[in-house]
Amino acid sequence: MGYIVETKHLTKAFNKHKAVENVHLNIQKGDIYGFLGPNGAGKSTTIRMLLGLTYPTSGDIRIFGQDLKQNRIKILHHVGSLVENPSYYPHLTAYENLEVVRKVLQVPKERISAVLQLVRLKHVADKKVKGFSLGMKQRLGIAAALLHQPKLLILDEPTNGLDPEGIIEIRTLMKNLANQGITILVSSHMLSEIEQVATTIGVIVKGKLIYQNNMSELRKLAKSRIRLRVSDMFQAQKLIRGMVKDEWLYTKSQTDQEVAQLIAKLVQHDISIYRVEEEKRSLESIYLQMVNGANKQ
């Protein structure tokens, strides 16, 4: 399968410290790839290597099927990025800020109106940026990254420091861009943000990629289970093949009809049922388990 972004054994060392170690990223066309990990896990270092801002100690990077070392300028012509805070001239308007970038990129003037419309800033095109909210400034930064119509957009913590309204604006924008065929790599240290937008997720801890899969596969790990408190725990365990832990009897998630049949079976064997509950395992708990496990290694 061909990937928009593919890394093999990607490693970056600073003296003896490996900030990124043996990372294999696989990002498909049209993905919103959520790059998730705690602060200091290696997300920004990886992104800087993908953008050619720092060189790997070892390993390979292929973007659009081409080697980044050999085709850096050609590749980056089709990549847009927002790394850290967007740079802008506060005394200039949104339009004027984009005009500065447009001249450098040498793209048609019509692109300014197009990207302002895309990020929903066209109504403030003639307002000075110093009066913009942080969310509006982030969207202006993304507009600048979109001027040259990139096929790949890389966003490093784009919602960091935003209020809830600003977060929703960026989230909506990413989904709209993906619907137009742009592949997006977005990093964050917050699972709650990544799970709202990502189609694929990669978890990095201590520089190592410990999980990479579709979001749907991660959600399967969060299946709920049924727990019961009954009069004869061990007899009930034999009957329903459950697991006893902390004075509760656990069994896998079942339909309402199956739960009713399970209860009827216990009653038929003179086992009193004191409580039946559905216990859901959150994505947050799964993520924390991954991180804690990696930290212990």
PAKOL-814897 format. One line per field, with one value per residue (C-alpha): x, z, y. Coordinates in steps of 0.05 Angstrom, whole numbers, plus 32768, in hexadecimal, padded with zeros to 4 digits. Layout:
# PAKOL-814897
east	(X ...) .
up	(Z ...) .
north	(Y ...) .
This chain:
# PAKOL-814897
east	(8000 801A 801D 801D 804E 8079 80B4 80E1 810E 810A 8138 8151 8186 81A0 81E2 81D0 8186 8158 811D 8100 8112 8102 80C0 8097 805F 802D 7FFC 7FCB 7FAD 7F71 7F81 7F7C 7FB6 7FB4 7FFB 7FF0 8020 8033 805B 80A3 8092 80B2 8077 8096 80DA 80B9 8092 80D0 80F3 80B7 80BC 8107 8113 8141 8164 815B 8195 8180 8144 811D 80E4 80B9 8082 8057 8081 80C1 80FF 8100 814C 814F 8110 8107 80F5 80C7 80A3 809B 807B 803E 8040 8020 8030 8021 8057 8052 8032 8023 804D 8029 802F 7FFD 7FF9 7FE4 7F9F 7F91 7F92 7FD4 7FF4 7FE1 7FF9 803F 803F 8020 8058 808C 8066 8056 800E 7FD3 7FB2 7F6F 7F8A 7F86 7F3A 7F34 7F5A 7F39 7EF7 7F0F 7F24 7EE6 7F0C 7EF5 7EC7 7F04 7F34 7F3F 7F46 7F8A 7FA3 7FB6 7F6B 7F61 7F53 7F85 7F57 7F52 7F9E 7FA5 7F74 7F9A 7FD9 7FB7 7F9E 7FE7 7FFA 7FC3 7FD5 7FFD 7FC7 7FEF 7FDE 7FF7 7FEA 8013 7FF9 8020 7FF2 7FC2 7F90 7FC2 7FAC 7F6A 7F27 7EEF 7ED3 7F17 7F23 7EE1 7EF2 7F35 7F15 7EDF 7F13 7F3D 7F01 7EEE 7F34 7F37 7EF5 7F17 7F4D 7F84 7FAB 7FB6 7FE9 7FD4 7FFA 7FDD 7FE9 7F9E 7F78 7F35 7F4A 7F68 7F2C 7EFD 7F1F 7F51 7F44 7F87 7FAF 7FF8 800E 8055 8075 80BE 80CE 80B1 8071 804C 8009 7FF2 7FAE 7F6A 7F41 7F0A 7F3B 7F4D 7F04 7EFA 7F29 7EF8 7EC0 7E94 7E8A 7E54 7E63 7E36 7E33 7E11 7E07 7E35 7E6D 7E94 7E58 7E40 7E86 7E81 7E3C 7E4C 7E97 7EA7 7EE1 7EDF 7F05 7EFC 7EBB 7E9D 7E8D 7EA0 7E89 7E90 7E60 7E1E 7DDC 7DA0 7D81 7DC2 7DC6 7D7E 7D8E 7DCD 7DA5 7D6F 7DA4 7DC0 7D7A 7D6B 7DA8 7D8F 7DC3 7DAB 7DBE 7DCC 7DE5 7DF2 7E1A 7E39 7E81 7E9F 7EEA 7EFB 7F2C 7F4E 7F5B 7F77 7FA5 7FBE 7FCB 7FF5 801C 8027 803D 806F 808A 8099 80C4) .
up	(8000 7FEE 8025 8023 805E 806F 809E 80AD 80EA 80F3 812B 8146 817C 81A2 81BE 81E2 81E9 81B3 81AC 8175 816F 8137 8123 80EA 80D5 80A0 808A 8052 8021 803E 8086 80C1 80E6 8130 814B 8196 81D0 8211 820F 81FF 81DF 819C 8173 8161 8152 8123 8101 80F9 80D6 80A7 8094 8089 80C3 80E5 80CA 80E4 8106 80DF 80BA 807C 806C 802E 801E 7FE0 7FD2 7FCC 7FF8 8020 801F 7FD3 7FC2 7FFC 7FD5 7FA5 7FDE 800B 7FD2 7FDF 802B 8057 80A1 80E1 8115 8158 8155 8110 80FD 80E6 80E3 8117 80F7 80B4 80A1 8096 804B 804E 8078 8044 800C 802A 802B 7FE5 7FC7 7FE4 7FCB 7F88 7F85 7F64 7F8C 7F88 7FBA 7FF2 7FEE 7FE4 8024 804D 8038 8049 8091 8099 80A0 8060 8088 80AF 8073 807B 80C7 80E9 8106 8149 8159 8149 817D 8185 815F 8125 8123 8120 80E6 80C3 80CC 80AD 8074 8066 8066 8033 8001 7FD3 7FD4 7FF9 7FF6 803D 8079 80B9 80F8 8139 8175 814F 8188 81BF 81EA 81C6 81E9 81DB 81A1 8180 8188 8166 812D 8120 8126 80F4 80C5 80C6 80B5 807B 805F 8063 803E 8006 8000 8029 8054 809B 80D1 8112 8154 8199 81E1 81EC 81D8 81DE 81A4 8178 817F 8167 8123 8114 80E5 80F8 8138 814A 8193 81A3 81E8 81F9 81AF 819D 8175 81A2 817C 8135 8119 8102 8137 812D 8144 8182 8192 818F 81CB 81F1 81F1 822F 825D 828E 82D9 830D 8358 836C 83A9 8392 8369 8358 8346 8319 82FA 82E5 82C8 829D 8294 82AF 82D7 8321 8335 8371 8387 8342 830C 82C7 8283 823C 8220 8209 81EB 8218 8207 8218 825B 826A 825A 8285 82C1 82B7 82B7 82F9 8318 8302 832B 8369 8364 837B 8350 8377 8340 82F4 82D4 8291 8297 825C 8251 8237 8201 8235 8262 8227 8213 825B 8260 8220 823A 827F 8262 8234 826D 8297 8260) .
north	(8000 8046 807A 80C6 80C5 8089 8086 804B 8045 8090 80A5 80E8 80EA 8126 810F 80CE 80DF 80C2 80F3 80C6 807D 804C 806B 804D 807D 8068 809E 8090 80C2 80E6 80D3 8101 80E2 80F1 80F2 80EA 80EB 810E 814E 813E 80FB 810C 8127 816A 814C 811A 8152 817C 8142 8138 8182 817F 81B1 817F 8142 80FB 80D9 809A 807E 8091 80C0 80B9 80EB 80E2 80A4 80CC 80CF 8110 8113 8111 8139 8169 81A8 8183 8160 819D 81C3 8198 819A 81CF 81D6 81FB 81ED 8210 8256 8274 82B0 82EE 833A 8356 839B 837C 8361 8317 8323 834A 8313 82DF 830C 830C 82BF 82BC 82E5 82B5 8278 8299 8281 82A5 82DD 82BA 8287 82BA 82C1 8276 8263 829A 827D 8237 824A 8277 82B8 82DB 8309 8325 8327 8372 8372 8378 8336 8355 8356 830C 82D7 829F 826F 82A0 82A8 825C 8259 8290 8266 822B 8258 826B 8221 8214 824B 821D 81E7 81B1 8167 815D 818A 8182 81A4 81A2 81AB 81DA 81DF 81EC 8227 8231 823B 8207 8231 8236 81EB 81DB 820B 81E9 81A4 81B5 81D2 8193 8168 8196 8194 8148 8145 816C 8137 8157 8125 8141 8130 8151 8149 8151 813C 8136 80F7 811C 8149 8112 80E3 811B 8121 80E9 80AE 808F 8096 808E 808F 80A3 809E 80AB 80B1 806D 8061 8030 802D 803B 8028 8041 8065 8031 7FFB 8022 802C 7FE0 7FDB 8007 7FD3 7FD4 7F98 7F82 7F7C 7F5C 7F55 7F13 7EE6 7EAE 7ECD 7E8E 7E64 7E9C 7EA0 7E57 7E61 7E9D 7E93 7ED8 7EF5 7F08 7F46 7F74 7F53 7F5C 7F28 7F40 7F27 7F42 7F76 7F57 7F6B 7F7B 7F37 7F12 7F37 7F23 7EDA 7EDC 7EF7 7EC2 7E8C 7EA4 7EA9 7E61 7E4B 7E70 7EA7 7EEB 7F27 7F66 7F93 7F93 7FCB 7FDB 7FF1 8016 801A 805F 806F 809B 805F 8037 8070 807A 802F 8033 806F 8052 8010 8033 805D 801F 8000) .
